[in-house]
Amino acid sequence: MEKKGFRHWLLTAFFGLFVLFLYGPTATIVILSFQGPDGGLTFPMRGVSLHWFINLFQPQMVGDFGGSLRRSLALALMVMGLTVLVALGAGLAFRRRFFGATALFYLTIASLIVPSILISLGIGLMFTVAGIQPAWWSSALGAHLTWTLPFGVLIMFAVFNRFDHSLEEAARDLGASPWQSFLHVVLPLIMPSLIGVALFGFSLSYDEFARTIMTAGSHNTLPLEIFAMTTNVTTPVLYALGTLTTVFSLGLVLLVIVLVLGMRRRRAAA
């Protein structure tokens, strides 16, 4: 058996520190969210209970957890749907060259270069100058799309770049119309990627802060509410909220993985 040298243990220690740095804060929040009724925001823990999770769903003296959560979910779902539709349409359109395609492509991904806070400020000012009150369902929706659409479009470009066009040609030879070819051949093959784009759009919007701060109007989304509560809330109820949102995000990712694996099994069986 080969003896492990100093380099191996050094790399192992570095990887361990990396994992600790990456997941340590989340683990700390999860642990402290189970503090007893007399617990605080730091260690040592004073008992173990579900008190702060129960308190989270009770009326709060400060903050609006329920309303901000509903707004974040609604906004993320709208962003997810629009991201999938636009990214799919762009992927289909860019399969053929057309005038202005290069300029349009660079214009689409340009928002990734501009600092998020500047985009938020610019959209907020634009709505104010136009005499339209900024709101989470209008100006914030547009700001979030400047963040999610470039990623969705790039993913669909990669998908269609590797797509086997002979499958569509075979469907056309068998008498399928362009719509039937897309619906019964193309769409099932790219569906796992579309689910990935949907998950990307939802997760990027759900926890977006910088592009929301100047565009959400008078009603906070969940990230803005959490930021505001850090200056007022001094109880582990904030940790309980963080634990629930983390569990929700992980559950969503696991659900997508199960759906994609199920599609692959059905495709292999067919």
N, C-alpha and C positions, 0 to 999 in steps of 0.2 A: 504494500500500500504506500503510495507516494506521500511523503511528509509535506504538510502545508507550510509554506514559508511565510516570511514577514510580510511580503506583498499581499498575500491572500488575506491575512488578518487585518492589514491596513485597509484594504478595499471593503472587507466585511464591516469594519467599524465605521467607515465612511458611509456605507449604504445604510447601516443602522441609524446613524445620526440623521441622514436624509429622511428616512421614514419617520423618525421621531419628530423632526421639524415639520414634516408635511401633515402628519395626522395627530400629533400631540395636542395642539390647540383644540381640535374637534373632540378628542377623547376627554380632555379636561372639562369642556363644556358639558358633555354628556354625563360625566360622573357628578359634577356639581349640580346638575339639574335635579338629582335625586336627593338633595339636602333635606334634612328634617325641617319642621316648621320654624325652628329658631336658627336655621342655617344662614350663612352669609354668602358673599361672592367669592370667597377664597377658602383654601384649605386651612385647618383641618375641618372635615365634615362633622356636622352636629346632627347625627342621626341619619337614617335613611327612610325615605317616604316618597309618595306620589303627590305630596301636598302642593307643590308648585305647578304641576301639570293640571291639577284640579282648579287651582287658583287662576290659571291661564284662561279658563273658559268662564270665569265669573266676571261680573262688572268690575272694571278697573277705574281707580280714581284718576289715573293719568294714562292716556294712550288709547288707541282703538285697534287692538290686535285683529279682531274679527273682520272689521271693515277693510282694513289694509290688506289682509290676507285674501279676501274675496276680490278686491280690485287687482291684486297681483296675479291671481289665478286667471281672472277674466282677460287681463291684458296679455298675459303669456299665451293663452289659448288663441287670442286674435292674432298675435304676432306669429305663432306657430302655423296657423292656417294660411296666412298671407305669405309667409316665407316659403312654405311648400309649393303653393300655387305659382308664385313668381319665379322661384328657382327652377321648377319643372318647366315652365314656359320658356325661360331663358335657355335652359339646357336643350330644349327641342329647337328653339330658334337658331342657336349658334351651331347646330349640326351642319348648316350650310352657310357659306360666306355671303355677306350682304354689305352694302355700302354703310360705312360708319361703324362696323362691328368692333374694330379695335378701339376706337374712341369710346364707344359705349361700355366696353369691357373695363377699361381703365377708370372710367367715370364711376362704374359700379363699385369697384374695390377701393376707390380713393378715400372713402369714409373711414377705412381701417387705419389710414395714416394720420388723419386729423385727430388731435386729442379729444377724448370723449366729452370733457367739460365744455370745450369750445362749441361742439355740435349742439349740446344741450342749451348753451347760452344763445347760440345763433337761432335755433328753432323757437326758443322762448321769446326772443326779441321780435322775430318775424311775426309770430302770432299777435304779440302786443301791438306792433305797428299796424297790423291789419285790423285791429279792433276786435280780435277774437280772444276770448278768455282761454288760456292754456288749461288743458285737462288731461287726465291720465289716459282717456280713451281717444284723444285726438292728437295733440302735440307729442305726448309721450309715446304714443303708438308709432308716429313717424320717426321719432328719435331712436326707438328700439329697432325699427326696420333698417336703419342705416348701419346697425351693428350686426344683425342676423342675416340680412340678404346677401352680403358678400360671401359669407361662409357657405350659405346654402347654394349659391350660384357656383362657387368653386367646386363644391362636392359634386354637383350635377354635371359640371364640365368633365370632371375626372371619370364619372360613371359612363357618360355617353362616349367619351374618348376610347373606352375599352369595350364598348358594346359591339356585339357581332351583328353587323348589318345583314348578313346572309339569312338570319332568322326572319327578318322582315320580308326579304325578297322571297323566301320560301312561302310565307303566308300570302303574299301577293300572287304568286304563281298558282296557289290553290284557290284563288278567287276572292280573297279577303279584301275589303275596302281599306283605305288608309285608317279610318276610325276603328274598324275591327282589328286591324293589325296592331294598332296602338293599345287597344283595350285588352286584347287576349294574348298578345305576345310581349310587347314592350313593357307595359305597366306591371305585369306579374314579375318580370325579371328585375326591374328597378325598384320594386316595392320595399325591400330591405333598406335600400339607400334613402328612399323617401321617408321611411320611419326614422332613420338616423338624422335626416335634415329636420324633421319635426321635433325630435328630441333636442337637437342642437338649438333650434329656435326657441323652444319652450324654456330650456334651462338658462340660456343667455338672457332672455327677457325677465324671467322670474326673479333673478337676483341682481339685475342691473341697477346700479346706483348713480353713477356719474351722468349718464344720459337722461336720467329721470329727474334729477334734483331741480332743474330749471324749467321742466316741461310738465310736471305732474299737476300743477295748479294748486288748489286749496285742499285737495284730498291726497294723502300720502299713500304710496304703495308700501309693501311690507319692508323692503330694505330701507326706505326713508323713515318709516315708523320705528324700526329698530335703532337706527342712528339717532333719532330724536329721543328715544327712550333711554339711551345710554347716559344722558345728562339728567334724567329724572328718576328712573327706576334703579333702586339699589337693593333689589331682591333677586333670588335665583329664578324668578318667573321668566326673566329674559333668557336664561339658559334653557329653561323648559321649552320656550318657543324655538330656540336654535336647534334643540334635539329633535323636535317634531318636524321641523322643515328639513333637517338632514335625513331623517327616516323617510319622509315623503319623497325626497329626491332619489334616494337609493332604491326605494320601491319602484319608482318610475323607470329607473334604469334597468332594474331586474325584469320588469314587465316587458320592456322593449326587447331585451335579450331573449326572453322566452318566446316572444312573437317571431323574432327573426329566426331562431332555431327551429321553431315549428314550421315556418315557411320553407326552410332549407330541407327539412325532412320530407315534407309533402312534395317538393320539387324532385328530390332524389327518388322518392317512391314512384313518381309519375314517369 
